[in-house]
Amino acid sequence: MSESVPGDAGAPSIQIAHGVVLGPGADLHGPLVLGKAPRGAREGELQLRIGARATIRPFTTIYAGSVFGDDLQTGQGVSIREDNEAGDGVSIGTNAVLEFGNRIGHRVRIHTGCFLELATIEDDVFVGPNVVFTDDPHPMNCPHYRDCLGGAVVRRHARIGANSTILPGVEIGAGALVGAGSVVVDDVPPGMVVVGNPARVVKRVDELVCRSGLVERPYVWETTGG
């Protein structure tokens, strides 16, 4: 049986299933569900582990069978399925959906409305609003789905602009920049800028000029995910 924890005076409940290990200092905003059993599993059969100081906002559902580090933050209406792993300092924006099989590093920012499945995201990556990661090159019901390309890989310090689509099996190199609205169909070399549909290399990140004029070159500093 799950535990239903009432919020502040008259606030909606917080449902925490058996098998949830929640670190100290959590800030939970109901209604939300932690440890929901995935299809084919019994409640409490799989564990959900969330580190210290998590902030989980209303209408979030996190299924059992995942592990998150310290300082997790979710926006409202987040859905996180089973078999997800994330490091410390990860932020998952409002209405984002993490399907199964994602591997996410430390200090990663996944913005509002994103969709990820079987993606590997290394440390200090920024994923802009409404970015979609695809993992199935031949939908639906391809008999070789599990053996095919799978999800994309995004190397550390890469940045992906809003409304981009990342196709199955693509690798985005360390420090690369994907321009907003791009459709990435091929690997992106480290440190390069790609834009368009299909996305093509247009220059190196270290060739970019700061449009505001506040600094000479953007992205020359060490990024930290945000």
N, C-alpha and C positions, 0 to 999 in steps of 0.2 A: 504494500500500500504506500502511496506517496503521502508526503506531509504537506498540508496546506497552511501557509503562514500568513496571517492577516497583516495588511499594511497599516499605515497610520489611520486613525479614526475613520472608518468607513471606506478605506481605500481597497481596491481589488486585491485578491489573494496572490501569494507567491507559492507556486507548487514545486516542491523539491522531492524528487523520487528517491527511493533507497538506492544506494550506490553512488550518490553524489558526494564528492569530497571538495568542500569549498574552503579556501584559505581565509585567514583572518582579515578583518577590515573590509569585507564586502559591502557594497552599497547597491541594494536591490530595489528596483522600482516596479511594483506590480501594475497590471497582471503580467506574469511571466511563468515559464515552465522550464525547469532544469532537470535533465536526466530522463527525458521521455524515451521509452523503449522503441528502438527502430523495428521495422517490419521483420518478423521472424524471431524476435528476441522477447524474452519475458522481462517484466519490470524488475530491476535490480540485478539482472544477469550481467550487464555490462556496466562499467564504472565511468562516471564523468568526473574528471579532475580539473579544477579551476584554482589557480594560484591566489596569492594574497592581493588584497586591495582591488578586486574587480568592481567595475561599475557596469551594471546590466540594466538597461532601460526598458520601459514598458513594451509589452507585446513581443518580447523576445522568446524564442523557443530554442533550446540547445539540447540535442539528443544525447543519450548515453553513448559511450564508446569513443569519446574524444578527450584530448588533454590540452590544457591551456596554461601558459605560464603566468607570472605575476602581472598585475596592472592591465588586465584585459578591460577594454571598453567596448560596449556595443551601443549603437543608436537604437531608436525605436523600430519595432517590427522586424528585427533580424531573425533569420532562420538558419540554424547551423545543424547539419545532419551528422550522422555517426562517422567515425574514422577520420576525424580531423585532428591535426596536431599543430600547435602554434607556440611560439616562444613568448618572451616577456615584452610588455609594452606594445601589444598589438591593438589597433583600433579598427573596428568594423562598423561602417556607417549605417545609417537608417535605411531599412528595407533591403539591405544586402542579403544575398542568399549564398551560403556555402554548402554545396552538395558534398557527397562523400569524397574522401581520399585526398584532401588538400594537405600540403606540408608547408607551413608558413614559419619564417624565421623571426628574429627579434626586431622590434621597433618598426613594424610594417603598418602602413596606413592604407586601409581598404575603404574607399569612400562610398558615399550613398549610392544605392541601387546597383551595386556590382553583382555579378554572377560568376562563381568559380566552381570547377569540378576537376578533380585529379590534377590540380595545378601545384607546382612547386615554386614557392616565392622565398627568395633568400633575404638576408637582413637588410633593413633600411630601404626598402622599396616603397615607392608611392604609386598607388593605383587610383586614378581619378574617378569621378562620378560616372556611373553607368557603363563601366568597362565590362565586357563579356568575354570569359574564357571558355572556349569550346573544347570538347574532348573526343568527339565522335565524328570521324570523317564520312561515315556512311550510315546515317540514321535511316530507317529504324531497324532494330533487331538484326544487325549484322552478326553472323555467327562467330566472327573473329574479333568482336569488339574488345575483348579483354587482352588480345594479343597485338592490337594495332597501335597507333601512334600515342594514344593517351593524351594527357593534358600538357599544357605549355610549361616551360621552365623560365623563370625570371631571375637573373643573377643580381647580386647585391648592388645597391645604389641606383638601380634603374628606375625610370619614371615613365608612367604610362598616362597619356592625356585622356581627358573625358571622352566618353562615347566611342572608344576604340573597341575593336573586336580582334581577339587573339585566336588564331586557328590551332587545331590540334598539333601537338608535337613540335611547335615552334620554340626556339630558344632565343630569349632577349638577353643580350650580353650585359656584362657589368657596366654600370654607368651610362647605359644607352638611354635615349629619350625617344618616346613614341608620341608623335604629334596628335592632337585631339582629332577624333573622328577617323583615325586610320584603321585599315583592315590589314593585319599583319599575317601574311601567308608564308613568309620565308624567315629564316633566322636573321636576327639583327646583330651585327658585329658589336663588340664592346666599344663604348664611347662614341657611338654614332647616332645621328638623328635620322629618323625615318618619318615620312608623312605620306598620306594619300591612300587610295584604294585602287590596286594593291599598294601597300606601303613600299616606298623606295628610299634608299639612302640619299640624303641631300647635302649633308656636311657632317663634320665632327662636332661633338658637344662643345669642345674647347674653342670652336670658331664662332659660337653664338655671341651676340652682342646684347647687353641689357637694354631693353627698350625704354625703361624709365630713366636711364642714365645715372642711377644711384651707384652702380658698380660698373667696372669696365666689362667684366665677363661674368655671366651667371653660371652657376653650378661648379665654380672652381673650389668652393668650400666642401668640406666633408659633410654630407647630408645625414640626417637622422630620421628618415622615414616620413616626417610630417610635411 
